[in-house]
Amino acid sequence: MIKNYKFDEIADIFTGIRVKRYQKGITVDKKILKKTYEDSSNIDTDDVKVSEDINSKFYSRKDDIVILLAGSTVSKLEKEGIIIPMYYAVVRVKEGFDVDFIYHLLKSDIFPRELHKIVEGTTLKIIKTTHLKQINLPIPDYETQVKYGRLFKLMDKRINLNQELIELERQNEKLIMKNLLERLEEN
């Protein structure tokens, strides 16, 4: 059975931190999440020098979901300890809900359709976390979430492996061409 939930009923949602405020005085090297416009679990980070005074809630935890507030890109974080900057909304799924299912629901057609109703701005669409929390999402019972969450996670792994295979094939193609040209030059 499917039930509609407000987004903030299934997850804690808040904006990342304004990093510039913590770059004065004594600093340490930390990783910070880079802005990305690709839906992916493969996220990029930069190294920054920041104060150690940053609240721990602004550091990534395994299975955090982040939404880019200026583009609605959804990513799932696997690494812990990465600083999440203010241009992301952090989504920490609550007990009783499956992270993988919620992540894939946010990547589905349902979430952008609901998001379209709340975004502000004409040229650059901006999402406010207060509005994000009010989005209605259809959620099945927990067992169904877990079952489909596992399926989606396996499908993601397969997609990633296929993409790696494609990249290897492209590299092979270039290598074969290079070897062919070298042999032709020798003759």
Residue pairs with C-beta under 8 A, 6 or more apart in sequence:
1 140
1 141
2 138
2 139
2 140
3 138
3 139
3 140
4 136
4 137
4 138
4 139
5 136
5 137
5 139
6 133
6 134
6 135
6 136
6 137
7 13
7 132
7 133
7 134
7 135
7 136
7 137
8 133
8 134
9 94
10 93
10 94
10 97
10 102
10 137
10 139
11 65
11 91
11 92
11 93
11 94
11 97
11 102
12 90
12 91
12 92
12 94
13 89
13 90
13 91
13 92
13 129
13 132
13 133
14 57
14 89
14 90
14 129
15 69
15 86
15 88
15 89
15 90
15 129
16 33
16 58
16 66
16 83
16 84
16 85
16 86
16 87
16 88
16 89
16 90
17 54
17 55
17 58
17 83
17 84
17 85
17 86
18 85
18 86
19 32
19 48
19 50
19 83
19 85
19 86
22 50
22 51
22 53
22 54
23 48
23 49
23 50
23 51
24 51
25 51
26 51
26 52
27 49
27 50
27 51
28 49
28 50
28 51
28 52
29 47
29 48
29 49
30 47
30 48
30 49
30 50
30 54
30 81
30 83
31 45
31 46
31 47
31 48
31 81
31 82
31 83
32 45
32 46
32 47
32 48
32 50
32 82
32 83
32 85
33 43
33 44
33 45
33 60
33 66
33 77
33 82
33 83
33 84
33 85
33 88
34 43
34 44
34 45
34 46
35 68
35 87
36 43
36 44
36 68
36 73
36 75
37 68
37 71
37 73
38 73
38 75
39 73
39 74
39 75
39 107
40 75
41 75
41 76
41 77
41 78
41 156
42 160
43 75
43 77
43 82
45 82
48 83
50 83
54 83
57 90
58 83
58 84
58 90
59 80
59 81
59 82
59 83
59 84
60 66
60 77
60 79
60 80
60 81
60 82
60 83
60 84
61 77
61 80
61 92
62 77
62 78
62 79
62 80
63 76
63 77
63 78
63 93
63 99
64 76
64 77
64 84
64 90
64 91
64 92
65 74
65 75
65 76
65 77
65 90
65 91
65 92
65 93
65 99
65 102
65 103
65 106
66 74
66 75
66 76
66 77
66 84
66 88
66 89
66 90
66 91
67 73
67 74
67 88
67 89
67 91
67 106
67 127
67 132
68 74
68 75
68 87
68 88
69 87
69 88
69 89
69 126
69 127
69 128
69 129
70 87
70 124
70 125
70 126
70 127
71 125
72 111
72 112
72 115
72 119
72 125
72 127
74 103
74 106
74 107
74 111
76 99
76 100
76 103
84 90
89 127
89 129
89 132
91 102
91 106
93 99
93 102
96 142
97 139
97 142
97 145
98 142
98 145
98 146
98 149
99 149
100 149
100 150
100 152
100 153
101 139
101 145
101 146
101 148
101 149
101 152
102 139
102 145
102 149
103 149
103 152
104 148
104 149
104 152
105 111
105 137
105 139
110 137
110 138
111 135
111 137
114 135
114 136
114 137
115 127
115 132
115 135
118 127
118 128
118 131
118 132
118 134
118 135
119 125
119 126
119 127
120 126
120 127
120 128
120 131
139 145
140 148
